Amino acid sequence: MKLIIIFFLVVIIFFSCSQEEPAKMEAFSTQAFAFDLGDTWEVNASTRVKGFKQTEEENKFFAALTYDIDLVIPEGDTLKSLISRVQEKEDTERINEIPLETQFELDSTYSIGEYKIIFNIKDPGTELTATSAVSFSLSDE
């Protein structure tokens, strides 16, 4: 009887330790700011991503992410997929994180106020997604 109990305990411990946590992609350190260029605004935004899939071939690591930028205007409307991009990275060492950056202009039809940029990120290799948002202001100051 003791042998059966020990066997079940060993099996339970083995299976509980061998299960990997599900992969989780994460976006962090998101920033955005706008420069007044006179009749337009230049908006710069960035975020960093970790937890994506990468492949190794011939001592090189490869990763790719796709991302869309949504813009929430002061009135509350969302401009979907204002920008869509693919970011590929190659390195001789394992890639821990990938920086994503965007830059665009807003013309004089955009009013002074509080805006929000939303990064919608997807790892095509795993179908994992991450979202990160940050606010910025267009102001006369």
LINFEN-V965515 format. One record per residue. N is the residue number from 1. RES is the residue in one letter. SS is DSSP state (helix for helix, strand for strand, loop for the rest). BURIAL is b if it has 24 or more other ideal C-beta (glycine too) atoms within 12 Angstrom, else e. Layout:
# LINFEN-V965515
N/RES/SS/BURIAL + N/RES/SS/BURIAL
This chain:
# LINFEN-V965515
1/M/loop/e + 2/K/helix/e + 3/L/helix/e + 4/I/helix/e + 5/I/helix/e + 6/I/helix/e + 7/F/helix/e + 8/F/helix/e + 9/L/helix/e + 10/V/helix/e + 11/V/helix/e + 12/I/helix/e + 13/I/helix/e + 14/F/helix/e + 15/F/helix/e + 16/S/helix/e + 17/C/helix/e + 18/S/helix/e + 19/Q/loop/e + 20/E/loop/e + 21/E/loop/e + 22/P/loop/e + 23/A/loop/e + 24/K/loop/e + 25/M/loop/b + 26/E/strand/b + 27/A/strand/b + 28/F/strand/b + 29/S/strand/e + 30/T/strand/b + 31/Q/strand/b + 32/A/strand/b + 33/F/strand/e + 34/A/strand/b + 35/F/strand/e + 36/D/strand/e + 37/L/loop/e + 38/G/loop/e + 39/D/loop/e + 40/T/loop/e + 41/W/strand/b + 42/E/strand/e + 43/V/strand/b + 44/N/strand/e + 45/A/strand/b + 46/S/strand/b + 47/T/strand/b + 48/R/strand/b + 49/V/strand/b + 50/K/strand/b + 51/G/loop/b + 52/F/loop/b + 53/K/loop/b + 54/Q/loop/b + 55/T/strand/e + 56/E/strand/e + 57/E/strand/e + 58/E/loop/e + 59/N/loop/e + 60/K/strand/e + 61/F/strand/e + 62/F/strand/b + 63/A/strand/b + 64/A/strand/b + 65/L/strand/b + 66/T/strand/b + 67/Y/strand/b + 68/D/strand/b + 69/I/strand/b + 70/D/strand/b + 71/L/strand/b + 72/V/strand/e + 73/I/loop/b + 74/P/loop/e + 75/E/loop/e + 76/G/loop/e + 77/D/loop/e + 78/T/strand/e + 79/L/strand/e + 80/K/strand/e + 81/S/strand/e + 82/L/strand/b + 83/I/strand/b + 84/S/strand/e + 85/R/strand/b + 86/V/strand/e + 87/Q/strand/b + 88/E/strand/e + 89/K/strand/b + 90/E/strand/e + 91/D/strand/e + 92/T/loop/e + 93/E/loop/e + 94/R/loop/e + 95/I/loop/b + 96/N/loop/e + 97/E/loop/b + 98/I/strand/b + 99/P/strand/b + 100/L/strand/b + 101/E/strand/b + 102/T/strand/b + 103/Q/strand/e + 104/F/strand/b + 105/E/strand/e + 106/L/strand/b + 107/D/loop/e + 108/S/loop/e + 109/T/loop/e + 110/Y/loop/b + 111/S/loop/e + 112/I/loop/e + 113/G/strand/e + 114/E/strand/e + 115/Y/strand/b + 116/K/strand/b + 117/I/strand/b + 118/I/strand/b + 119/F/strand/b + 120/N/strand/b + 121/I/strand/b + 122/K/strand/b + 123/D/loop/b + 124/P/loop/e + 125/G/loop/e + 126/T/loop/e + 127/E/loop/e + 128/L/loop/b + 129/T/strand/b + 130/A/strand/b + 131/T/strand/b + 132/S/strand/b + 133/A/strand/b + 134/V/strand/b + 135/S/strand/e + 136/F/strand/b + 137/S/strand/e + 138/L/strand/b + 139/S/loop/e + 140/D/loop/e + 141/E/loop/e
